[in-house]
Structure formats: C-alpha cells, structure tokens
C-alpha cells in the first residue's frame, strides 16, 4: 500500500458477527455493524466489500449505504496511493478504475491477471499463456510476458525475472 497513511480500519466488535469501521486518529466508531463481509483496506477513503452474490462493491467512507459502482466486479485490487484500482466486471477484461469507479484504462484481453502497481509505476501481469510480464498504467507492455517469475518491488527500480527449467524441476 505504499506510504499511504491509513485513517480508517475495518474492525469486528466483540460479540458481533458484522464488520464496523473505526477512525484510527480519534478511536471513534464511525460505522457500527455495517458489513457481513470484511472490508478491504481503506485507502484514500475508498474500499471494497464482497456482496451476497460473491462479487465486489466499492464504497466511499462518506457513504457506506450505497456502493459507488453501478455493476459489481468479479475481482478488484485495493485502491493505491493514486486512487486507482484494477477491476474486472463479469465477462469483461481488466480495467484501471478511479475512486469514482470510472474506467481510466482498459487493458488488452490477452492480459488475464494483474497485480497492483508498485511505486515504480509498473504491475506484474499474467497473460493467456500463463507467462508473466510488466505493464504500466497506460496499458503499455514494459516487459513482454516471457517469464515464470517477476519481482518488481525493489527499492532501486530493480526488476528480477526468471524462467523455470522443466528439465531440472525448478
């Protein structure tokens, strides 16, 4: 989640089956027993929760009664420091959305999965051949999906890539 300061957190109160939200600065309980499923990390006042259909709805801390998104997502990442997340609607491809659930960028259908963006502006993606590569927020391929392992979380913009050796079992 980068260096984002967390102002709110989801909590489960003693003897409750529901999830509540607390203001970390004041300790005040701002929403009590609002969600049956655990909310994600609350970054920039935005978070997601699994709904009764097993899909994801996005909420703003200022109104937890009504989701921001019109249609639920089948998958979504935590919102990052820039207020964006990667989300997929049922039957759709991966999209980069903003805090209002508006599409910022739609990724190519060949991109099957994608991690959250690191500080260096890249995200690891998995293509339809189950190989990994790196992509930026604009959907531009930085490293083609030719690898079995990629780590782009280094401090010095170092990227580690690797391929499995099937003959050696590694």
C-alpha positions, 0 to 999 in steps of 0.5 A: 500500500505504499506510504499511504497513511491509513485513517480508517480500519475495518474492525469486528466488535466483540460479540458481533458477527458484522464488520464496523469501521473505526477512525484510527486518529480519534478511536471513534466508531464511525460505522457500527455493524455495517458489513457481513463481509470484511472490508478491504483496506481503506485507502484514500477513503475508498474500499471494497466489500464482497456482496451476497452474490460473491462479487465486489462493491466499492464504497466511499467512507462518506457513504457506506449505504450505497456502493459507488459502482453501478455493476459489481466486479468479479475481482478488484485490487485495493485502491493505491496511493493514486486512487486507482484500482484494477477491476474486472466486471463479469465477462469483461477484461481488466480495467484501471478504475478511479475512486469514482469507479470510472474506467481510466484504462482498459487493458488488452484481453490477452492480459488475464491477471494483474497485480497492483502497481508498485511505486515504480509505476509498473504491475506484474501481469499474467497473460493467456499463456500463463507467462508473466510480464510488466505493464504500466498504467497506460496499458503499455507492455514494459516487459513482454510476458516471457517469464515464470517469475517477476519481482518488481518491488525493489527499492532501486527500480530493480526488476528480477525475472526468471524462467523455470527449467522443466528439465531440472524441476525448478 
